[in-house]
Amino acid sequence: MKTILVITDIIDGQVNGVATTFENLKMLAGKDNFKIEFINPHCFYNFSAPRYPEVKLSIPLRIGKKIKDINPDYVHIATEGPIGLAAKLWLDKHKWKYNTSYHTKFPEFVERIYHIPEKYTYNYLRWFHKHSGVVLTTTQTMVEELKENGFTGNILSWTRGVDSNIFYPRTKTSGLTLINVGRVSKEKGLDDFCSLAYPNAKKIVVGDGPYRKDLESKYPNVEFVGVKRGNELAEYYANSDVFVFPSREDTFGIVMIESMACGVPVAAYNVTGPKDVIDQNETGFMDNSLSVAIDHCLELNRTSVYEKSKKWTWENCWEIFKNNLVTVD
C-alpha cells in the first residue's frame, strides 16, 4: 500500500471545500490500495487568525521529522499557510518532489479581510507553487486565471463531487424557499442574499462563521440555522426551491453541486466558480441580478437538474489526483 502525505493548514472536521475534498479522497484512496496521512494544525501549537477565528495559524516546528517519520511515497501540499510553507521549504531543501493545490482566491480574500494588496500575495503564491510537479486547481477558468497572473509549470483543473448516498432528490414539503449553505464569512457575499426582497420567499442560511452575528442583527427576516451535515443538510437542500450562491470569490463551491444533486437549481453571478459549475438555464442560472437568476431557476425542471448533476463524482476527483501524483525521489 502506497502512502500519500497531505500537508494542510485546515483543521479536521472544518466545514469547507478543502476539508470535504480530502475527507472523500481519503476514503476512496483506501479502496484503491493507497493510504492518506495528514500533517495539519493538530500536529502543532496553533491559534486563531485575527478577525477570522476559523483559520488556524500554526507554529510547525520540526516538520521535517514528521515528514520523515511518515516516510511517504508521495507528498501533496494542500494549502499555502504556515504549515504548507514550512513543508515546502523543507522539501525543496532536501530535493523531495511534491504536488500542490490552489483552492481559493487567496489574494482577494487577504485584501478584503486584511487590506494587503493582491499583488503582494500573488508574488508569494507564484513563488510558493513554482517547484510543484503539478498544481491542481478547481476549474479550467482558474487554470487560465493563474496563468494570467504569472503562474508557470503544469497547472491542471481538478473536479469535485458529491456523495450520492446522501444528496439526492427528496419530496419537497415547504413553501417558496431560498437557501444558502456554507461558511458565514464576509467574503461570501451573503449581504446580497440576505438583503434580497424576493416576494413571499423564506430565506435560510445554513452554516456558521465570523459574520453570522452581524448578519443576524441586520436581517431579522432571514433564518439562520447553523451548521448541518449529512442527511439533515440534504433535507434543507431538498426543501428549497433555489440555492442562491452570491459569492464572487469562490473558485468552485461544492455546495452548488450538492444542491444540484438534490434537484435544486443554483442562482449565481456569472463569475469564476459558478460559470464552470452551472450549466446555464439547465442546472441553474447566472445573471448580474440574483433576483433575475432566481426567476429563471424557478422555471427549471428539478429532475433535469438532478440528472445533469451526475457528472460530478468524487471518483473522478480521486482519479485526477491519483494519476498526477509524483514520487518524492
Steps between C-alpha positions, in 0.01 A plus 500: 500500500644837390491794742393851396585778745262796483632812671231753586424799720136388526374351826328159483122524484478858381207574273668619182586374155861409577408285800212336313723421202772325697255313724351343188838436340616318813204265478547428129878460536448216745283317249776539241783365718637841595525651847471874566673644806466863611721762656264775615458755783421221747868403476624835632426785735240712318288809556215682325575757232406859590146587385455150360491244784424203273844536341768341717858626490756245608860501613622194306820419690699194387269433208782320320511233768124447467534465124786249530317300768202455267740403219253571218519387140329822389452845653224748426500850654136604516527854639741792497486589872773455765496119488501489121782756492715312753448177307587662168824641640602164644404305187684741271810491722507120493403483132183301561240527224143596578174632358292792622143620466337842471151498647388856555560857385742557783633844388147637468409359841810648666436841348136501611568384857846646573532773232825360360517578125447200273831550317702413811307181567523394134880548518508262795271245333698495175813427703320243718375288209792537258674170598179296509489202266132569429282781630144374531233769496124490496393582144633580154414865558726498806777338292477792260482759778810363669692505172384858439639585845842365412481142627719261302542124481240228474163633619198270470130529577377263770132415529296453819212269589208418725398199707199365309400290800418822685426764239211398275149634421242472777139605543474875551269600786555876545373813329717722280845476658838644405808351665869565538743247650859561599739684724340821627781743435520843346666402173211267410275787388222400738369856534387468139296192589363618833391838363308352206140620500354196325120487537354233731830314535653366819877542510718254691874511569654164595844528653701695752792738506639834613241708313189325631422731793526809279266349242249388765480853640463659155253251351248376759279364222766242403510165678848398619508130592872436558713216368320193365655181368403180324133422455389802700689727261356313201148560635565874508612492139208285387242721675622806311396633163825677410852496641635856490879524468600868534877451529726665244821353644448122527686299240256210503236470771428135583171617653375580149536144377355364825194713431476384139527137613184565705329637187522861616625755241761764584466876453835679486702779349683425173846476658779247553361200685136510389582531130700176515240314706158621382360392164322822412120465497536126571638455852470864596523852371765771520424870477619833636169506688442216746124565484503448123707184546249371756210570261664280236589227750137469607412404144749211486408133533639350821535153351710642217716688749563174685583305184749764388667494842610139465820598320643629829652205688768455764625203298599737217662732755706213640606376155639843405680527833643146480604517135706815557689397814879539483734276699711680758836393354 
